[in-house]
Amino acid sequence: MSVKRLLCISGEGSAHARACHGELPGWDVCVVENIAAARKVLSQQHYGVGLLLDSSDGAGDAEIERFLRQHHHTRWIGVFDAPRLDHPALRELIAAHLVDFHTRPADALRLKHSLGHAHGMATLAKTTPPHRRQASERASHIDGASRAIVRLRAHIDKIAAIDAPVLISGESGSGKELAAQELHLRSQRASGPFIAINCAAVSPALIHSELFGHERGSFTGATRDKQGLLEAASGGSIFLDEIGDLPLDLQASLLRFLQERVIYRVGGTRTIAVDARVITATHVNLPQAVAEGRFREDLYYRLSVFPIRVPPLRERKEDLPLLTDLIFNKYAAERSPQLKGVSREALLAMARYEWPGNVRELINRVRRAMVLAEQRLIMPEDLDLPSAGPICPVKEGLGSSRLSAERTAIGESLARSGNNISQAARELGVSRMTLYRLMAKHAISP
């Protein structure tokens, strides 16, 4: 039988805590004196049950409320002085964040029953935060277990060790900068700087100076020498997002740097050696831009030594439950007090949606729902998604429609069963082996 774990916050020390809860055989009890210490402990390990022995006069209720919002995966029980229950703020805190509460002097037997019940609920809910499990299994910026993401991570692992330019393609919001950060962190340059710039966000008149720097007096307002971003990235990596929007004259300067590994500052006459890996990204079709004369062909081939494609969210819908959990935990401090999670109906609606804005849109919808939801679980209407039916009209042939319906049915069945293959197969009326073959056919990761 596994040991039950309890984190106890007692401002009066461990002796006072033991006097309150009595002997707890079978429990591993960790006693801390304040919220800050509890936060540090929970950042390193998980406790399914927490006991808050409150001895304040109410001055720290706001801090306690923020702490409980952040660590909502732990089942909390509180012990308070009876007069404190007359405070409206404390009553709201108890109702929103605690599974039970007691007044002093606490009945040790009743408190043990409460702790046991909280442990049982924590065990049923499997409350270890998904993002913490993910971190222990694999240190990565790119979350997901779908075949497309597993393939992307494997691709990055192979390319990271090779010190050559990388061109990342993908739709807006799909996570191209995360892929660039992953490349940098897994390379030999990980200890060096990682500098990112969005080429589309900088004025064409300023971007040359931003990238290459300038000398004092090279133009009006240049009152001192300025180091460019390429120089600042020396020893590390520079990420040029939306490279397709780089002006043609600056494309020539970037090509010269890639060939010779030296730069000229604006207004300068001496060369400066720069050792930086160039990672670029675009959401436009660069070969088409080359054909239309908007992008230099020689620069395109210099940049795309190693091309990487980040899949859109609609191609990795199996990752939606995990990504939703990660977002929910990251922004837990913003959620409405009564909100405890995401409903199965909401997950099904998310699986039907095509996510044109990709992960960025998912983050925005979930964050908004976390603030505005009025029930204990996020529902489809909180995400502004329909609860049934496809979000877009079908514009495909009969064969494509059948394949799309087949893939949707498998995805929804897996979502309803919590990715339990046997249960999903029974629901679909096929054998486990048939379901595995269908999942392989549609690139759905088990």
ROTORRO-754631 format. One record per residue: chain; x, z, y of N, C-alpha, C in turn. Coordinates in steps of 0.2 Angstrom, whole numbers, plus 2048, in hexadecimal, padded with zeros to 3 digits. Layout:
A/X/Z/Y/X/Z/Y/X/Z/Y
...
***
This chain:
A/804/800/7FA/800/800/800/804/800/806
A/803/7FC/80B/807/7FB/811/806/801/816
A/80C/803/819/80B/809/81E/807/807/824
A/803/80B/826/7FF/80A/82C/803/80C/832
A/803/808/838/808/809/83D/803/80B/843
A/806/810/847/802/812/84D/807/813/853
A/805/810/858/809/811/85F/805/816/863
A/808/81C/864/805/821/868/808/822/86F
A/804/821/874/806/822/87B/804/829/87D
A/809/82E/87E/808/835/880/80C/837/886
A/80A/838/88B/80E/83A/891/811/841/890
A/80E/845/88B/810/84C/88A/815/84C/884
A/817/847/881/81C/847/87C/819/847/875
A/81E/846/870/81B/846/869/818/84C/866
A/81A/852/869/817/858/866/810/859/868
A/80E/856/86E/807/856/871/803/851/86C
A/807/84C/86B/803/846/867/801/849/860
A/806/84C/85D/805/84F/856/7FF/854/856
A/7FF/858/85C/7FA/85E/85C/7F3/85A/85D
A/7F3/854/860/7ED/851/861/7EA/84E/85B
A/7EE/84A/857/7EC/846/852/7ED/849/84B
A/7F1/84F/84B/7F3/852/845/7F7/84E/840
A/7F8/850/83A/7FC/84D/835/7F9/846/833
A/7FD/841/833/7FA/83A/831/7FE/837/82B
A/7FD/83A/825/801/837/81F/7FF/830/81E
A/804/82C/81D/803/825/81C/804/821/822
A/805/824/828/806/821/82E/80D/821/831
A/80F/81B/833/815/81B/837/814/81B/83E
A/815/821/841/813/823/848/819/822/84D
A/818/81E/852/81D/81D/858/81A/820/85E
A/81D/825/861/81B/828/867/81F/826/86D
A/81C/824/872/81F/822/878/81C/826/87E
A/820/827/884/81D/82B/889/819/828/88E
A/81A/821/88F/816/81E/894/815/816/892
A/811/813/897/80F/80C/896/815/808/895
A/81A/809/89A/820/804/89A/824/805/893
A/825/80B/890/828/80B/88A/824/808/884
A/81D/809/885/819/805/880/819/7FE/880
A/81A/7FB/886/81A/7F4/887/821/7F1/884
A/826/7F5/885/82D/7F3/882/82C/7F3/87A
A/829/7F8/877/828/7F9/870/824/7F3/86D
A/81F/7F1/871/81A/7EC/86E/81E/7E5/86F
A/822/7E4/874/826/7DE/874/82B/7DD/86F
A/82C/7E2/86B/831/7E1/865/82E/7E1/85E
A/828/7E5/85E/825/7E5/857/81D/7E6/858
A/81A/7E5/853/812/7E5/853/810/7EC/850
A/80B/7EF/854/807/7F5/852/800/7F3/852
A/7FC/7F4/84C/7F5/7F2/84C/7F1/7F7/84F
A/7F3/7FD/850/7EF/802/852/7F3/806/858
A/7EF/808/85D/7F2/80C/863/7EE/812/864
A/7F1/817/866/7EE/81D/868/7F0/81F/86F
A/7EC/81F/874/7ED/821/87B/7EB/828/87D
A/7F0/82C/87E/7EE/833/87F/7EF/834/887
A/7E9/833/88A/7E9/833/892/7E9/83A/895
A/7EE/83B/899/7EE/841/89D/7EF/841/8A4
A/7ED/83A/8A6/7ED/839/8AE/7E7/83B/8B1
A/7E7/83A/8B8/7E1/83C/8BC/7DE/835/8BE
A/7E0/830/8BB/7DC/829/8BC/7E1/825/8C1
A/7E6/827/8C3/7EA/823/8C8/7ED/81D/8C4
A/7EF/81E/8BD/7F2/819/8BA/7ED/814/8B6
A/7E6/815/8B7/7E2/811/8B3/7E3/809/8B4
A/7E4/807/8BA/7E5/800/8BB/7EB/7FD/8B7
A/7F1/801/8B6/7F6/7FF/8B2/7F4/7FF/8AB
A/7F1/804/8A9/7EE/805/8A2/7EA/7FF/8A0
A/7E6/7FD/8A5/7E1/7F7/8A3/7E5/7F1/8A3
A/7EA/7F0/8A7/7EE/7EA/8A6/7F2/7EA/8A0
A/7F5/7EF/89E/7F8/7F0/897/7F4/7EE/891
A/7EE/7F1/891/7E9/7F0/88C/7E7/7E9/88B
A/7E6/7E6/891/7E4/7DE/891/7EA/7DA/88E
A/7F0/7DC/88F/7F6/7D8/88D/7F7/7D9/885
A/7F5/7DF/883/7F6/7E1/87C/7EF/7E2/878
A/7EB/7DD/879/7E4/7DE/876/7E4/7DD/86F
A/7EA/7DB/86C/7EA/7DA/864/7EA/7E1/861
A/7ED/7E6/864/7ED/7ED/862/7E6/7F0/862
A/7E4/7F3/85D/7DE/7F7/85E/7DF/7FE/861
A/7DC/7FF/867/7DE/805/86A/7D8/80B/86A
A/7DA/811/869/7D6/817/86A/7D9/81B/86F
A/7D4/81E/873/7D6/822/879/7D4/829/878
A/7D8/82E/87B/7D6/835/87B/7D6/837/882
A/7D1/83A/885/7D0/83B/88C/7CD/842/88D
A/7CF/845/893/7CB/84B/896/7C4/849/897
A/7BF/84D/895/7B8/84C/896/7B6/84A/89D
A/7B9/84D/8A3/7B7/84C/8A9/7B9/845/8AB
A/7BE/842/8A8/7C1/83B/8AA/7BB/836/8A8
A/7B7/837/8A4/7B2/833/8A2/7AD/831/8A7
A/7AD/835/8AC/7A8/834/8B2/7AB/82F/8B7
A/7B1/82D/8B6/7B4/827/8BA/7B1/821/8B7
A/7AE/81D/8BC/7AB/816/8B9/7B1/811/8B7
A/7B7/812/8BA/7BC/80D/8B8/7BE/80E/8B1
A/7BF/815/8AF/7C1/817/8A9/7BC/815/8A3
A/7B5/816/8A5/7B0/814/8A1/7B0/80D/89F
A/7B1/808/8A4/7B2/801/8A3/7B8/800/89F
A/7BD/803/8A0/7C3/802/89C/7C2/803/895
A/7BF/809/893/7BE/80B/88C/7B9/806/889
A/7B4/804/88C/7AF/7FF/889/7B2/7F8/888
A/7B7/7F6/88C/7BA/7F0/88C/7C0/7EF/887
A/7C4/7F5/886/7CA/7F4/883/7CB/7F9/87D
A/7C7/7FE/87C/7C8/803/877/7C3/802/871
A/7C5/803/86B/7C1/803/865/7BD/809/864
A/7C0/80F/867/7BD/815/867/7C0/81A/86C
A/7BD/820/86D/7C0/824/872/7BE/82B/870
A/7C2/831/872/7C1/838/870/7C2/83C/877
A/7BF/841/877/7C0/846/87D/7C4/84C/87A
A/7C8/84F/87F/7CC/855/87D/7C7/85B/87D
A/7C9/860/878/7CE/85F/873/7CB/85A/86D
A/7CF/856/86B/7CD/851/866/7CC/854/85F
A/7C7/852/85B/7C6/854/854/7CB/850/850
A/7D0/853/84D/7D5/850/849/7D2/84B/844
A/7CD/84E/840/7CA/84A/83B/7C7/844/83D
A/7C3/845/843/7BF/83F/845/7C4/83A/848
A/7CA/83C/84B/7CF/838/84E/7D2/834/848
A/7D3/837/842/7D6/834/83D/7D2/82E/83A
A/7CB/830/83A/7C6/82B/838/7C6/825/83C
A/7C7/826/843/7C7/821/848/7CD/81C/847
A/7D3/820/846/7D9/81C/845/7D9/818/83E
A/7D6/81B/839/7D5/817/833/7D1/811/834
A/7CB/812/837/7C7/80C/839/7CA/807/83D
A/7CE/809/842/7D2/804/846/7D7/800/842
A/7DA/803/83D/7DF/800/839/7DC/7FB/835
A/7D6/7FD/832/7D2/7F8/82E/7D0/7F2/832
A/7CE/7F3/838/7CC/7ED/83C/7D2/7E9/83E
A/7D7/7EC/83F/7DE/7E8/841/7E0/7E4/83B
A/7DF/7E7/835/7E2/7E3/82F/7DD/7DD/82E
A/7D7/7DE/82E/7D2/7D9/82D/7D3/7D3/832
A/7D5/7D5/838/7D6/7D0/83E/7DD/7CD/83E
A/7E1/7CF/839/7E8/7CD/839/7EB/7CC/840
A/7EC/7D2/843/7ED/7D2/84A/7F3/7D0/84D
A/7F8/7CF/848/7FF/7CD/84B/7FE/7C7/84F
A/800/7C7/856/7FF/7C2/85A/803/7BB/858
A/7FF/7B6/858/802/7B0/855/809/7AE/858
A/809/7AF/85F/80F/7AD/862/815/7B1/860
A/814/7B7/85E/81A/7BB/85C/81C/7B9/854
A/817/7B7/850/819/7B5/84A/81C/7AE/84A
A/81A/7AA/84F/81E/7A4/850/825/7A5/852
A/826/7AA/856/82D/7AB/859/831/7AD/853
A/82F/7B1/84F/833/7B4/84A/835/7AF/844
A/830/7AA/844/831/7A5/83F/836/79F/841
A/835/79D/848/839/798/84A/839/798/852
A/83F/798/854/840/799/85C/83F/791/85E
A/83A/790/861/838/789/864/834/789/869
A/834/785/86E/830/784/874/829/780/871
A/82A/77C/86C/825/778/86A/821/77B/864
A/81B/77D/865/817/780/860/812/77C/85D
A/811/77D/856/80D/779/852/80F/778/84B
A/80B/776/847/80C/775/840/80A/76F/83D
A/807/76A/841/805/764/83F/80B/760/83D
A/809/75A/83A/80E/756/837/812/753/83D
A/80E/751/842/811/74E/848/816/752/84C
A/815/759/84C/819/75D/850/81F/75F/84B
A/81E/760/845/824/761/840/829/75B/841
A/826/755/841/82A/74F/841/82E/74F/848
A/82B/751/84D/82E/751/854/834/757/854
A/832/75D/851/838/762/851/83E/75F/84D
A/83C/75C/847/842/75A/843/846/755/847
A/842/750/84B/846/74B/84E/84A/74E/854
A/847/753/857/84B/757/85C/851/75A/859
A/851/75D/854/856/761/850/85C/75C/84F
A/85A/756/84D/860/751/84B/863/74E/852
A/85F/74D/857/862/74A/85D/865/74F/861
A/863/755/861/866/75A/866/86E/75B/866
A/871/75A/860/878/75B/85F/87C/755/861
A/878/74F/862/87C/749/865/87B/748/86C
A/881/748/870/881/749/877/880/742/87A
A/87A/73F/87A/878/739/87C/871/739/880
A/870/734/884/86A/734/888/864/734/883
A/85E/737/885/858/737/881/852/735/886
A/84E/731/883/848/72F/887/842/731/883
A/83E/736/887/838/739/884/832/735/887
A/82E/733/882/827/72F/884/822/734/882
A/81C/733/886/816/737/884/811/737/88A
A/80B/739/888/806/739/88E/807/73F/892
A/804/73F/898/805/744/89D/801/74B/899
A/805/750/89A/802/757/897/804/758/890
A/807/753/88D/808/754/885/80E/758/884
A/813/75A/889/818/75F/887/81F/75B/887
A/820/756/88B/827/753/88C/82C/757/88E
A/82B/75C/893/830/760/896/832/765/891
A/82D/768/88D/82E/76D/887/833/769/882
A/832/763/881/836/760/87C/83D/75F/87F
A/83E/75E/885/844/75D/889/848/764/889
A/844/769/88A/847/770/88A/84A/772/882
A/846/770/87D/848/771/877/84E/76D/875
A/84F/767/877/855/763/876/85B/767/879
A/85A/769/87F/85F/76D/883/861/773/87F
A/85C/777/87D/85E/77E/87A/861/77D/873
A/860/777/870/862/776/869/869/772/869
A/86B/771/86F/871/76D/870/877/771/871
A/87D/76E/871/883/772/873/884/774/87A
A/87F/771/87E/87F/773/885/87A/779/887
A/877/77C/882/872/781/883/874/786/888
A/87B/788/888/87D/78D/88D/87E/78B/894
A/87D/784/895/87D/781/89C/877/781/89F
A/876/77E/8A5/870/77E/8A9/86B/778/8A6
A/865/779/8A7/860/774/8A5/85C/773/8AC
A/85D/76D/8AF/85A/76C/8B5/855/766/8B4
A/84F/767/8B7/849/762/8B6/847/760/8BD
A/846/759/8BE/843/757/8C4/83E/751/8C2
A/838/751/8C6/833/74C/8C5/834/747/8CA
A/837/741/8C7/838/73B/8CC/832/739/8D0
A/82C/73A/8CD/826/738/8D1/824/73C/8D6
A/827/742/8D6/825/748/8DB/829/748/8E1
A/82F/744/8E1/834/744/8E7/833/73E/8EA
A/833/73E/8F1/833/738/8F5/839/734/8F4
A/838/72D/8F3/83D/728/8F2/843/729/8F7
A/841/72B/8FD/846/72C/902/84B/732/901
A/849/737/8FD/84C/73D/8FC/84F/73D/8F5
A/84D/739/8F0/84F/73A/8E9/856/739/8E8
A/859/734/8EC/860/732/8EB/864/739/8EC
A/863/73C/8F2/866/742/8F4/865/747/8EF
A/85F/748/8ED/85E/74E/8E8/862/74D/8E2
A/862/747/8DF/866/746/8D9/86D/746/8DA
A/870/742/8DF/877/741/8DF/87A/746/8E5
A/876/749/8E9/879/74D/8EE/87B/749/8F4
A/87E/74C/8F9/880/748/8FF/885/74C/903
A/889/749/907/88E/74C/90B/88C/74D/912
A/88F/752/915/88D/754/91C/88D/74E/921
A/888/74D/925/888/747/92A/886/741/927
A/884/740/920/883/73A/91D/87C/737/920
A/878/73B/923/872/739/926/86F/73F/92A
A/86A/73D/92E/868/742/933/865/748/92F
A/867/74E/931/865/754/92E/86A/756/929
A/86F/752/927/873/754/921/879/758/925
A/877/75F/926/87C/763/92A/881/766/925
A/881/766/91F/886/768/91A/886/764/914
A/88B/765/910/88C/762/909/886/765/905
A/884/760/900/87F/763/8FC/880/760/8F5
A/880/764/8F0/881/763/8E9/87B/760/8E6
A/87B/75A/8E3/875/757/8E0/873/75A/8D9
A/86D/759/8D6/86B/75C/8D0/86F/759/8CA
A/872/753/8CA/877/751/8C5/87D/756/8C5
A/880/757/8CB/885/75B/8CB/884/762/8C8
A/87E/765/8CB/87C/76C/8C9/87B/76C/8C1
A/879/767/8BE/878/767/8B7/87E/766/8B3
A/884/765/8B6/88A/764/8B2/88B/76A/8AD
A/88D/768/8A7/88D/76D/8A2/887/76E/89E
A/881/76B/8A0/87B/76C/89D/877/766/89D
A/871/766/89E/86C/760/89D/868/75F/8A4
A/867/759/8A6/862/758/8AB/85C/754/8A8
A/856/756/8AA/850/753/8A7/84D/74F/8AD
A/84C/748/8AC/849/744/8B1/842/742/8AF
A/83D/746/8B1/836/744/8AF/834/73E/8B3
A/82F/73A/8B0/82C/735/8B3/832/730/8B6
A/837/72E/8B2/83C/72A/8B3/83A/723/8B5
A/834/721/8B3/831/71A/8B5/830/719/8BC
A/82F/71F/8C0/82E/71F/8C7/834/71F/8CB
A/83A/71F/8C8/840/71F/8CC/841/718/8CF
A/843/718/8D6/844/712/8DA/849/70E/8D7
A/849/707/8D7/84D/702/8D4/854/703/8D7
A/855/705/8DD/85C/706/8E0/85F/70C/8DD
A/85B/711/8DC/85E/717/8D9/85F/716/8D1
A/85C/712/8CE/85D/710/8C7/864/70E/8C6
A/866/70A/8CB/86D/707/8CA/872/70D/8CB
A/871/712/8CF/876/717/8D0/876/71C/8C9
A/870/71C/8C6/86F/720/8C0/873/71D/8BA
A/872/716/8BA/875/712/8B5/87D/713/8B6
A/880/713/8BC/887/714/8BD/889/71A/8BA
A/885/71F/8BC/887/726/8B9/887/726/8B2
A/882/723/8AE/882/724/8A7/888/720/8A4
A/88A/71B/8A8/890/717/8A5/897/71A/8A6
A/898/71D/8AC/89E/71F/8AE/89F/727/8AF
A/899/72A/8AE/899/732/8AF/89C/735/8B5
A/89B/731/8BB/89D/733/8C1/898/731/8C6
A/897/735/8CC/892/733/8D1/896/733/8D8
A/892/730/8DC/894/730/8E4/88E/734/8E7
A/890/739/8EB/88B/73C/8EF/889/737/8F5
A/883/738/8F8/881/733/8FD/886/735/903
A/889/72F/906/88D/730/90B/894/732/909
A/895/732/902/89C/734/900/8A0/72E/8FE
A/8A7/72F/8FD/8AB/72A/8FB/8AF/72C/8F5
A/8AF/732/8F3/8B2/734/8ED/8AE/735/8E7
A/8B1/733/8E1/8AD/734/8DB/8AD/73B/8D9
A/8A7/73D/8D6/8A7/744/8D3/8A5/744/8CC
A/8A9/746/8C7/8A7/746/8C0/8A2/74B/8BE
A/89D/749/8BB/897/74D/8B9/896/74D/8B1
A/896/752/8AE/895/752/8A7/88E/755/8A5
A/889/751/8A5/882/753/8A4/87F/74E/89F
A/87B/751/89B/877/74D/896/870/74B/89A
A/86E/745/89A/869/742/89D/863/742/898
A/85D/745/899/857/745/895/852/742/89A
A/84F/73D/898/849/73A/89D/843/73A/899
A/83D/739/89D/837/739/89A/832/735/89E
A/82D/732/89B/829/72D/89E/822/72D/89B
A/81D/72C/89E/816/72B/89B/814/724/89C
A/818/71F/89F/817/718/8A0/81B/714/89A
A/819/70E/899/81C/70A/894/822/707/898
A/828/709/896/82E/707/89A/830/700/898
A/82F/6FE/891/830/6F7/890/82C/6F2/894
A/826/6F4/895/821/6F0/899/824/6F0/8A0
A/826/6F6/8A3/828/6F6/8AA/82F/6F2/8AA
A/833/6F1/8A5/839/6ED/8A5/837/6E6/8A6
A/831/6E4/8A2/82F/6DD/8A2/82C/6DB/8A8
A/829/6E0/8AC/826/6DF/8B3/82B/6DF/8B8
A/832/6E1/8B7/837/6E2/8BC/837/6E8/8C0
A/833/6ED/8BD/833/6F3/8C1/838/6F8/8BE
A/83B/6F7/8B9/840/6FB/8B6/846/6F7/8B3
A/84C/6F9/8B4/852/6F6/8B2/852/6F6/8AB
A/854/6F0/8A8/854/6EF/8A1/85A/6F3/89E
A/860/6F2/8A2/866/6F5/89F/866/6FD/8A0
A/862/6FF/8A5/861/707/8A5/85D/709/8A0
A/858/705/89E/853/707/899/857/708/892
A/85B/703/890/85F/704/88A/864/70A/88A
A/867/70B/890/86B/711/891/868/718/890
A/862/718/892/85E/71E/892/85B/71F/88B
A/859/71A/887/855/71B/881/85A/71A/87B
A/860/71D/87B/864/71E/876/860/721/870
A/85D/727/872/859/72A/86D/852/72B/870
A/84D/727/86E/846/728/870/842/72D/86C
A/83E/731/870/83A/736/86C/833/735/86F
A/82E/736/86B/827/735/86D/824/73C/86C
A/821/73F/871/81D/745/870/816/743/86F
A/813/745/869/80C/743/868/807/746/86C
A/802/743/86E/7FC/746/872/7F8/74B/86E
A/7F5/74F/871/7F1/754/86E/7EC/752/869
A/7E9/74C/86A/7E4/749/865/7E7/747/85F
A/7ED/746/85E/7F1/745/858/7F3/74B/854
A/7F2/751/857/7F4/757/854/7EF/75C/855
A/7E9/75A/853/7E3/75F/854/7E4/765/84F
A/7E7/764/84A/7E8/76A/845/7EC/770/849
A/7EF/76E/84E/7F3/774/852/7EE/777/857
A/7E8/775/858/7E4/778/85D/7E3/780/85C
A/7E1/782/856/7E0/789/855/7E6/78D/857
A/7EC/78B/855/7F3/78F/857/7F4/78E/85E
A/7F3/788/862/7F5/788/869/7F0/78C/86D
A/7E9/78C/86A/7E4/790/86E/7E6/798/86E
A/7E8/79A/868/7EA/7A1/867/7F0/7A2/86C
A/7F5/79E/86C/7FB/79F/870/7F9/79F/878
A/7F5/79B/87A/7F2/79B/881/7EE/7A1/882
A/7EA/7A3/87D/7E6/7AA/87E/7EB/7B0/87F
A/7F0/7B0/87B/7F4/7B6/87B/7F9/7B5/882
A/7FB/7AF/884/7FF/7AF/88A/7FB/7B1/890
A/7F5/7AF/890/7F1/7B1/896/7EC/7B7/895
A/7EE/7BB/890/7E9/7C0/88F/7E8/7C5/895
A/7EC/7C6/899/7EB/7CA/89F/7E6/7C7/8A4
A/7E4/7C1/8A3/7DF/7BE/8A7/7D8/7BE/8A5
A/7D7/7BF/89E/7D1/7BF/89B/7CC/7C4/89D
A/7C6/7C2/89D/7C0/7C7/89E/7C1/7CD/899
A/7BF/7D3/89B/7C0/7D9/897/7BD/7D8/890
A/7B7/7D6/890/7B3/7D6/889/7B5/7D0/885
A/7BA/7CB/887/7BB/7C6/883/7C0/7C8/87D
A/7BF/7C6/877/7C3/7C8/872/7C7/7C2/86E
A/7C4/7BC/86F/7C7/7B6/86C/7C3/7B0/86D
A/7C4/7AB/868/7C1/7A4/869/7BD/7A3/863
A/7B7/7A1/864/7B2/7A0/85F/7B3/79A/85A
A/7B1/79A/854/7B1/794/850/7AE/78E/853
A/7A8/78F/856/7A5/789/859/7A9/786/85F
A/7AD/78A/862/7B1/787/868/7B7/783/864
A/7BA/786/85F/7BF/782/85B/7BD/77C/859
A/7B6/77B/856/7B4/775/854/7B3/770/859
A/7B0/773/85F/7AF/76E/865/7B6/76C/867
A/7BB/770/867/7C2/76E/869/7C4/768/864
A/7C3/769/85E/7C5/764/859/7C2/75D/85A
A/7BC/75D/85D/7B8/757/85E/7BB/753/864
A/7BD/757/869/7BF/755/870/7C6/751/86F
A/7C7/74C/873/7CD/747/873/7D2/74A/877
A/7D1/74E/87C/7D7/751/880/7DB/74C/884
A/7D8/748/888/7DC/744/88C/7E1/747/890
A/7E0/74D/892/7E6/751/896/7EB/754/892
A/7EA/754/88B/7EE/757/886/7EF/75E/887
A/7F5/761/886/7F6/769/885/7F4/76C/88C
A/7F6/768/892/7F5/76B/898/7ED/76C/899
A/7E9/767/897/7E2/768/898/7E0/76E/893
A/7E2/76E/88D/7E1/774/889/7E2/77B/88C
A/7E8/77B/88F/7EA/782/893/7E5/783/898
A/7E3/77E/89C/7DF/77F/8A2/7D8/781/8A0
A/7D5/77E/89A/7CE/77F/898/7CE/786/895
A/7D3/788/891/7D3/78F/88E/7D4/794/893
A/7D8/793/898/7D9/798/89D/7D3/799/8A1
A/7CF/794/8A3/7C9/794/8A7/7C4/798/8A3
A/7C3/796/89C/7BE/79A/898/7C0/7A1/897
A/7C6/7A3/897/7C8/7AA/896/7C6/7AE/89C
A/7C5/7AB/8A2/7C3/7AF/8A8/7BB/7AF/8A8
A/7B8/7A9/8A7/7B1/7A8/8A8/7AD/7AA/8A2
A/7AF/7AB/89C/7AB/7AC/896/7A8/7B3/897
A/7A1/7B3/895/79D/7B9/896/79C/7BC/88F
A/79E/7B9/889/79D/7BC/883/7A3/7BE/880
A/7A3/7C1/87A/7A9/7C4/877/7AE/7BE/874
A/7AB/7B8/873/7AF/7B3/871/7AE/7AD/875
A/7B3/7A9/876/7B2/7A3/87A/7AE/79E/876
A/7A9/79B/87A/7A5/796/877/7A6/78F/87A
A/7A3/78A/877/7A5/783/879/7A3/782/880
A/79D/785/883/79B/784/88A/7A0/788/88E
A/7A4/78D/88C/7A9/790/890/7AF/78B/892
A/7B0/787/88D/7B5/782/88D/7B3/77B/891
A/7AC/77B/892/7A9/775/895/7A9/76F/890
A/7A8/771/88A/7A8/76C/884/7A2/76C/881
A/79F/766/87F/799/766/87B/79A/76A/874
A/794/76D/872/795/771/86B/794/76D/865
A/792/766/866/791/762/860/792/75B/862
A/794/757/85E/795/750/85F/79B/74E/862
A/79D/748/861/7A4/745/864/7A3/745/86C
A/7A9/746/86F/7A9/746/876/7A8/73F/879
A/7AB/73A/876/7AB/733/878/7A7/72F/874
A/7A4/729/877/7A0/725/873/7A5/721/86E
A/7A3/71F/868/7A7/71B/864/7A8/714/866
A/7AE/711/866/7AF/70B/868/7B4/707/863
A/7B3/709/85D/7B7/707/857/7B3/702/853
A/7B6/6FF/84E/7B3/6FB/849/7B1/700/844
A/7AD/6FD/83F/7AA/701/839/7B0/705/836
A/7B5/701/834/7BB/705/830/7BE/70A/834
A/7BF/709/83A/7C3/70E/83E/7BE/714/83F
A/7B7/713/840/7B3/718/841/7B2/71D/83B
A/7B2/719/835/7B2/71D/82F/7B8/722/82E
A/7BE/71F/830/7C4/723/82F/7C4/729/834
A/7C2/727/83A/7C1/72C/83F/7BD/732/83D
A/7B7/730/83A/7B2/735/838/7B5/739/832
A/7B8/736/82E/7BB/739/828/7C1/73E/82B
A/7C5/73C/82F/7CA/741/832/7C7/747/836
A/7C1/745/83A/7BE/74B/83D/7BB/750/838
A/7B8/74D/833/7B4/752/82E/7B9/756/82B
A/7BF/753/829/7C5/757/826/7C7/75D/82B
A/7C8/75B/831/7CB/75F/836/7C6/765/837
A/7C0/763/838/7BB/769/839/7BA/76D/833
A/7BA/76B/82D/7B9/76F/827/7BF/774/827
A/7C5/771/828/7CB/775/828/7CB/77B/82D
A/7C8/779/833/7C7/77E/839/7C3/783/837
A/7BD/781/834/7B8/786/832/7BA/78B/82C
A/7BF/788/828/7C1/78C/822/7C8/790/824
A/7CA/78F/82A/7D0/793/82C/7D6/790/828
A/7D6/789/827/7DB/785/823/7DC/787/81C
A/7D6/78A/819/7D6/78B/812/7D4/785/80E
A/7D9/782/80B/7D8/77B/807/7D3/77C/802
A/7D3/781/7FE/7CD/781/7F9/7C6/782/7FC
A/7C6/786/801/7BF/786/804/7BD/780/808
A/7C2/77D/80B/7C0/776/80E/7BE/771/809
A/7C2/771/804/7C0/76C/7FE/7B9/76D/7FC
A/7B7/773/7FA/7B1/775/7F8/7AB/772/7FD
A/7AD/774/803/7A8/772/808/7A7/76A/809
A/7AD/766/808/7AC/75F/808/7AA/75C/802
A/7AA/760/7FC/7A8/75D/7F6/7AD/759/7F3
A/7B3/75B/7F4/7B9/757/7F0/7BD/75C/7ED
A/7C2/75A/7E9/7C7/75E/7E6/7CC/760/7EB
A/7D0/765/7E9/7D6/767/7ED/7DB/761/7EE
A/7DC/75D/7E8/7E1/758/7E8/7DF/752/7ED
A/7D8/751/7EC/7D5/74B/7F0/7D6/74D/7F8
A/7D5/754/7F9/7D5/756/800/7DC/755/803
A/7E1/757/7FE/7E8/756/800/7EA/74F/802
A/7E7/74A/7FD/7E9/743/7FE/7E5/741/805
A/7DF/743/806/7DC/741/80D/7E0/744/813
A/7E2/74A/812/7E6/74D/818/7ED/749/819
A/7F0/747/813/7F6/743/814/7F4/73C/817
A/7EF/739/815/7ED/733/818/7EC/733/81F
A/7E9/738/822/7E7/739/829/7ED/73D/82D
A/7F3/73E/829/7F8/742/82D/7F6/749/82F
A/7F2/74C/82B/7F0/753/82D/7F4/758/829
A/7F8/75C/82C/7FC/761/829/7F8/766/825
A/7FA/768/81F/7F6/76E/81C/7F8/774/81F
***
